[in-house]
Amino acid sequence: MKKLLQTTGIALALCLGCTLATQAQSKTKPATKKAPSAKAQEAPKQQELTDMSQMKTYYMALLKKGPYQPTDTAEVNTIQRGHMAHIRKMAADGKLVMAGPFLDNGELRGIFIFDVATLEEAKALTEADPAVKAGKLIMELHPWMSQRGTTLP
């Protein structure tokens, strides 16, 4: 019992000491923060500008399942051959950066990513695709940004 009282007394003394120290600290003047210099305030803004200069605008076409879905195998193959030839030509011309299908067989069928000057040019290239012309695919175009030089492994 004596040991318990001693331990409790030590614990109470420690608590009282901590409380008094905390009260003493709260009575002292809080340290005032110096306002950041104009140069320090400018640094984040400059960083934002630098970061944006590393960005490039591309145009992404989301290719969706269209209203016309042929069932004739020969017609499906003809449309697909034309679609693939169009993709190869756009890539060879340096207009198409990346293209590919989605593998889940959903409404969203694939993407084109264009490196062209305008949304209108991306739209014209997509509209010229045989699968889009046939109504097998429809497109949804969006301007899209990515960091310059980004590549897939």
TORVODO-47879 format. One line per 10 residues: number of its first residue (from 1); for each residue y, z, x of N, C-alpha, C, O, CB. Coordinates in pm, whole numbers, plus 50000, padded with zeros to 5 digits. Glycine has a CB too. Layout:
% TORVODO-47879
NUM> Y,Z,X,Y,Z,X,Y,Z,X,Y,Z,X,Y,Z,X  ...
***
This chain:
% TORVODO-47879
1> 49881,50000,50082,50000,50000,50000,50125,50000,50086,50223,49931,50058,50000,50120,49907  50121,50081,50196,50234,50091,50285,50264,49954,50346,50380,49915,50359,50207,50195,50395  50159,49881,50385,50171,49748,50444,50234,49652,50343,50319,49571,50380,50033,49694,50491  50195,49661,50218,50249,49575,50113,50398,49601,50094,50476,49506,50079,50175,49597,49981  50438,49728,50094,50580,49762,50080,50661,49711,50198,50773,49664,50180,50596,49913,50067  50607,49719,50317,50677,49670,50436,50695,49518,50426,50803,49467,50455,50599,49707,50565  50591,49447,50387,50596,49301,50375,50697,49261,50269,50775,49168,50289,50457,49244,50342  50695,49331,50156,50789,49303,50048,50931,49329,50094,51021,49250,50064,50756,49387,49924  50953,49439,50168,51086,49472,50220,51136,49364,50314,51253,49326,50308,51083,49607,50292  51051,49313,50401,51089,49207,50494,51125,49080,50417,51222,49012,50450,50975,49178,50594
11> 51047,49047,50316,51072,48928,50235,51205,48939,50162,51282,48843,50156,50959,48906,50134  51233,49060,50106,51361,49081,50037,51478,49070,50134,51582,49014,50100,51363,49218,49967  51462,49122,50253,51568,49116,50354,51595,48971,50392,51711,48931,50408,51529,49198,50479  51491,48894,50406,51508,48751,50440,51579,48677,50327,51669,48597,50353,51370,48685,50467  51541,48704,50204,51606,48639,50089,51753,48675,50082,51838,48589,50059,51536,48679,49957  51784,48806,50104,51922,48851,50100,52003,48785,50211,52117,48745,50190,51929,49004,50112  51943,48774,50328,52010,48709,50442,52039,48563,50413,52148,48514,50444,51923,48721,50569  51945,48494,50353,51964,48352,50318,52073,48337,50214,52156,48246,50223,51833,48291,50266  52075,48426,50115,52176,48420,50009,52314,48442,50066,52407,48368,50033,52147,48525,49900  52330,48542,50153,52459,48571,50214,52506,48454,50301,52624,48420,50300,52452,48699,50298
21> 52414,48392,50375,52449,48277,50461,52495,48159,50376,52590,48090,50412,52329,48236,50549  52427,48137,50264,52464,48026,50175,52601,48049,50115,52682,47956,50107,52360,48010,50064  52629,48176,50073,52760,48207,50016,52870,48191,50120,52978,48144,50087,52762,48350,49960  52845,48228,50242,52944,48215,50348,52974,48067,50375,53090,48030,50397,52895,48284,50478  52873,47985,50373,52893,47842,50397,52974,47778,50285,53057,47691,50310,52758,47770,50410  52950,47821,50161,53020,47759,50049,53167,47797,50046,53248,47728,49984,52954,47800,49918  53205,47909,50114,53345,47951,50116,53424,47877,50224,53547,47875,50219,53355,48101,50139  53355,47816,50320,53426,47741,50424,53468,47608,50367,53407,47557,50273,53339,47722,50551  53572,47550,50426,53624,47422,50380,53520,47313,50403,53462,47305,50511,53756,47386,50451  53496,47231,50303,53402,47122,50326,53463,47022,50423,53585,47000,50425,53364,47054,50193
31> 53378,46962,50502,53425,46862,50598,53477,46741,50523,53415,46694,50428,53311,46821,50696  53591,46692,50566,53648,46574,50501,53592,46450,50569,53578,46445,50691,53804,46574,50506  53560,46352,50487,53506,46227,50541,53620,46135,50575,53716,46120,50501,53409,46159,50440  53606,46073,50690,53706,45975,50730,53680,45846,50653,53565,45805,50635,53704,45950,50883  53786,45783,50609,53773,45653,50541,53726,45551,50644,53774,45552,50758,53908,45608,50473  53633,45463,50605,53587,45361,50700,53703,45270,50739,53791,45240,50658,53472,45279,50640  53700,45226,50863,53805,45137,50910,53797,45004,50837,53695,44969,50778,53794,45116,51063  53906,44930,50843,53910,44799,50778,53802,44708,50836,53740,44630,50764,54049,44733,50795  53779,44720,50966,53676,44637,51031,53537,44673,50977,53455,44585,50953,53681,44656,51185  53511,44802,50959,53382,44846,50907,53363,44800,50763,53252,44767,50723,53368,44998,50916
41> 53472,44799,50684,53462,44752,50546,53438,44602,50541,53372,44552,50449,53590,44787,50469  53489,44529,50638,53477,44383,50643,53335,44341,50683,53290,44233,50645,53579,44325,50742  53265,44425,50760,53133,44389,50813,53033,44350,50704,52967,44247,50718,53078,44502,50894  53017,44431,50595,52921,44390,50492,52960,44257,50427,52874,44175,50397,52910,44498,50386  53091,44236,50404,53134,44111,50343,53100,43994,50434,53052,43890,50388,53286,44113,50314  53123,44010,50564,53092,43905,50660,52941,43880,50662,52897,43765,50671,53142,43943,50802  52862,43988,50652,52716,43974,50650,52672,43895,50529,52583,43810,50540,52648,44112,50651  52735,43922,50411,52700,43846,50291,52728,43698,50311,52646,43614,50273,52778,43898,50169  52842,43666,50370,52876,43526,50395,52776,43464,50490,52733,43350,50471,53018,43514,50451  52739,43538,50592,52642,43488,50688,52508,43463,50619,52445,43360,50640,52625,43586,50805
51> 52465,43558,50537,52338,43542,50468,52340,43419,50378,52243,43342,50376,52307,43667,50385  52448,43399,50303,52456,43283,50213,52458,43152,50291,52411,43050,50242,52581,43292,50124  52512,43156,50412,52513,43033,50492,52373,42994,50535,52348,42880,50574,52604,43050,50615  52281,43089,50529,52142,43062,50564,52061,43011,50446,51943,42979,50458,52077,43187,50621  52127,43004,50330,52058,42962,50208,52083,42814,50180,52185,42758,50220,52104,43047,50088  51989,42752,50112,52000,42611,50075,51958,42596,49930,51865,42662,49884,51913,42520,50169  52029,42509,49857,51993,42484,49718,51894,42369,49710,51915,42262,49767,52119,42452,49635  51787,42394,49640,51685,42293,49608,51683,42281,49456,51754,42355,49386,51542,42332,49667  51604,42191,49405,51587,42178,49261,51438,42186,49232,51358,42112,49289,51648,42044,49206  51403,42277,49142,51263,42299,49108,51237,42245,48968,51304,42282,48872,51226,42449,49117
61> 51137,42159,48960,51093,42109,48830,50965,42184,48793,50866,42179,48866,51068,41953,48833  50970,42252,48681,50850,42314,48626,50788,42210,48534,50850,42170,48435,50881,42450,48550  50670,42167,48565,50601,42066,48485,50511,42136,48385,50423,42214,48421,50518,41969,48575  50534,42108,48259,50460,42172,48151,50375,42070,48077,50399,41950,48084,50556,42242,48053  50275,42121,48009,50188,42037,47928,50272,41965,47822,50345,42028,47746,50075,42121,47862  50260,41834,47818,50338,41754,47724,50268,41736,47590,50156,41783,47570,50368,41621,47784  50335,41666,47499,50280,41647,47365,50164,41548,47359,50085,41550,47265,50389,41601,47272  50153,41461,47461,50047,41360,47461,49940,41398,47562,49966,41402,47682,50105,41220,47492  49822,41424,47515,49709,41457,47601,49596,41358,47574,49514,41379,47484,49661,41604,47576  49591,41250,47654,49489,41148,47629,49348,41203,47648,49325,41293,47729,49511,41028,47722
71> 49257,41147,47573,49117,41189,47583,49032,41083,47652,48921,41112,47698,49060,41219,47444  49083,40963,47660,49011,40854,47726,49016,40876,47878,49124,40883,47936,49072,40715,47687  48899,40885,47940,48890,40914,48083,48962,40809,48167,49030,40843,48263,48744,40922,48125  48948,40682,48131,49013,40575,48208,49166,40592,48202,49233,40575,48304,48972,40435,48153  49219,40626,48087,49364,40645,48073,49410,40768,48150,49513,40764,48217,49403,40658,47924  49335,40876,48142,49368,40998,48217,49373,40967,48366,49465,41008,48436,49264,41110,48188  49272,40894,48415,49265,40859,48558,49380,40769,48600,49435,40786,48708,49131,40791,48590  49416,40673,48517,49528,40582,48548,49659,40660,48558,49736,40641,48651,49539,40471,48440  49681,40747,48462,49804,40829,48465,49805,40918,48589,49908,40931,48655,49816,40916,48336  49692,40978,48620,49685,41069,48736,49706,40993,48866,49775,41043,48955,49549,41141,48739
81> 49648,40873,48880,49669,40793,49001,49817,40760,49018,49871,40770,49128,49585,40662,48996  49883,40721,48908,50026,40690,48913,50108,40813,48948,50204,40804,49026,50072,40634,48779  50071,40926,48893,50139,41054,48920,50129,41087,49070,50229,41123,49131,50076,41168,48835  50010,41075,49127,49989,41107,49268,50063,41007,49359,50117,41047,49462,49839,41107,49302  50064,40880,49322,50136,40779,49401,50286,40810,49400,50354,40797,49502,50110,40635,49344  50336,40851,49285,50478,40885,49273,50510,41006,49361,50614,41008,49428,50515,40915,49126  50425,41105,49363,50443,41223,49448,50447,41181,49595,50535,41225,49669,50330,41327,49424  50353,41098,49637,50349,41053,49778,50476,40977,49815,50529,40994,49925,50225,40963,49802  50527,40893,49724,50648,40815,49753,50769,40907,49765,50849,40892,49858,50673,40709,49642  50783,41002,49673,50898,41094,49680,50893,41175,49810,50997,41201,49871,50899,41189,49558
91> 50773,41216,49851,50758,41291,49976,50791,41203,50096,50859,41247,50188,50614,41347,49989  50743,41080,50096,50771,40987,50206,50920,40956,50217,50971,40935,50327,50692,40856,50188  50988,40954,50105,51133,40929,50103,51215,41053,50141,51337,41046,50151,51176,40881,49965  51147,41166,50163,51215,41289,50201,51282,41361,50084,51363,41451,50106,51317,41259,50305  51251,41322,49963,51313,41382,49844,51233,41501,49792,51291,41596,49737,51328,41277,49734  51103,41497,49808,51014,41600,49754,50967,41688,49870,50902,41641,49963,50892,41537,49679  51000,41816,49862,50963,41911,49966,50822,41964,49944,50745,41980,50038,51062,42028,49970  50790,41990,49818,50661,42049,49786,50625,42017,49642,50712,42006,49555,50664,42202,49808  50496,42002,49617,50447,41978,49482,50305,42032,49473,50233,42039,49572,50452,41826,49445  50268,42068,49352,50130,42112,49334,50106,42167,49196,50198,42208,49125,50095,42216,49437
101> 49978,42166,49158,49941,42215,49025,49919,42366,49024,49889,42426,49126,49815,42144,48976  49934,42425,48905,49890,42562,48884,49743,42554,48846,49700,42459,48781,49976,42635,48772  49668,42653,48884,49523,42646,48870,49467,42720,48749,49346,42730,48733,49459,42699,48991  49555,42774,48664,49506,42854,48552,49491,42776,48422,49457,42834,48319,49597,42970,48529  49516,42646,48425,49500,42559,48309,49582,42604,48188,49540,42588,48073,49354,42552,48271  49700,42662,48216,49788,42706,48108,49888,42598,48071,49871,42482,48109,49862,42833,48149  49990,42635,47997,50095,42541,47955,50176,42492,48075,50219,42377,48078,50187,42608,47852  50197,42579,48172,50268,42542,48293,50167,42474,48386,50071,42536,48431,50334,42667,48362  50191,42345,48414,50090,42265,48484,50114,42252,48633,50018,42244,48710,50084,42129,48424  50242,42251,48678,50269,42235,48821,50417,42243,48850,50499,42267,48762,50212,42104,48871
111> 50450,42221,48979,50590,42223,49021,50620,42108,49115,50532,42057,49185,50624,42357,49088  50746,42068,49115,50805,41982,49217,50922,42063,49273,50995,42127,49197,50851,41839,49159  50940,42061,49404,51060,42117,49465,51128,42003,49539,51073,41945,49633,51026,42238,49562  51251,41972,49496,51325,41859,49549,51433,41905,49646,51497,42008,49627,51388,41779,49435  51451,41824,49750,51563,41841,49842,51653,41719,49821,51649,41622,49897,51515,41854,49994  51735,41727,49717,51825,41618,49679,51964,41676,49656,51982,41798,49649,51774,41542,49553  52062,41587,49643,52201,41631,49633,52237,41692,49498,52321,41782,49492,52291,41515,49659  52175,41644,49390,52217,41690,49257,52099,41713,49164,51988,41664,49187,52312,41590,49194  52127,41788,49059,52028,41811,48954,51994,41679,48885,51879,41656,48847,52080,41914,48852  52093,41594,48870,52071,41463,48804,51973,41378,48883,51889,41309,48824,52205,41388,48788
121> 51982,41382,49016,51889,41305,49099,51747,41360,49084,51651,41283,49074,51932,41309,49247  51733,41491,49081,51601,41553,49061,51545,41516,48923,51426,41491,48908,51610,41707,49075  51633,41512,48825,51591,41475,48689,51543,41331,48685,51440,41302,48624,51707,41495,48590  51616,41241,48750,51576,41100,48752,51442,41081,48821,51358,41003,48776,51684,41015,48821  51421,41152,48932,51293,41141,49003,51178,41193,48917,51070,41133,48914,51298,41220,49135  51200,41302,48848,51094,41357,48762,51067,41266,48643,50952,41245,48606,51133,41498,48712  51173,41213,48583,51156,41124,48467,51085,40994,48504,51026,40929,48417,51292,41093,48406  51089,40957,48631,51021,40835,48676,50872,40855,48698,50798,40759,48720,51085,40784,48805  50826,40978,48691,50684,41007,48712,50602,40952,48596,50638,40974,48480,50660,41160,48726  50493,40879,48624,50410,40821,48517,50355,40924,48418,50341,40892,48300,50295,40746,48578
131> 50325,41044,48462,50272,41147,48371,50381,41197,48277,50354,41232,48162,50211,41265,48451  50505,41201,48325,50618,41241,48241,50649,41128,48144,50672,41151,48025,50743,41277,48328  50651,41004,48195,50677,40888,48110,50576,40878,47995,50612,40844,47883,50674,40759,48193  50450,40909,48025,50344,40900,47924,50350,41016,47823,50290,41008,47716,50207,40899,47992  50423,41122,47858,50429,41239,47770,50321,41341,47799,50309,41441,47728,50418,41195,47627  50241,41316,47904,50137,41411,47942,50199,41538,48001,50145,41647,47987,50039,41347,48044  50313,41520,48068,50388,41632,48124,50532,41626,48074,50587,41518,48052,50383,41630,48279  50592,41742,48057,50735,41750,48033,50793,41839,48143,50721,41918,48203,50768,41807,47888  50922,41824,48169,50980,41898,48281,51087,41994,48235,51151,41977,48131,51038,41803,48383  51104,42096,48316,51214,42191,48301,51272,42205,48441,51202,42249,48533,51167,42332,48240
141> 51399,42169,48460,51461,42169,48593,51553,42288,48613,51624,42331,48522,51539,42041,48615  51551,42342,48736,51637,42455,48771,51686,42441,48914,51608,42404,49002,51561,42589,48752  51815,42470,48940,51859,42484,49079,51794,42611,49134,51780,42711,49063,52017,42491,49091  51754,42606,49260,51681,42718,49320,51725,42731,49465,51742,42630,49534,51526,42697,49310  51742,42854,49512,51784,42876,49651,51671,42936,49730,51591,43015,49680,51907,42966,49659  51668,42896,49858,51574,42954,49952,51639,42957,50089,51733,42882,50115,51441,42874,49955  51591,43041,50175,51646,43048,50310,51611,42920,50385,51498,42871,50378,51592,43171,50386  51710,42867,50456,51688,42746,50535,51575,42767,50633,51563,42874,50693,51817,42705,50610  51492,42667,50650,51384,42672,50747,51260,42745,50702,51163,42756,50779,51434,42734,50868  51259,42796,50580,51142,42866,50530,51028,42766,50509,51047,42661,50447,51175,42941,50398
151> 50912,42800,50560,50795,42713,50542,50676,42797,50505,50674,42918,50528,50766,42631,50671  50579,42734,50448,50454,42803,50418,50363,42795,50540,50368,42698,50616,50385,42741,50292  50281,42895,50559,50191,42891,50675,50085,42782,50660,50002,42765,50749,50122,43026,50695
***
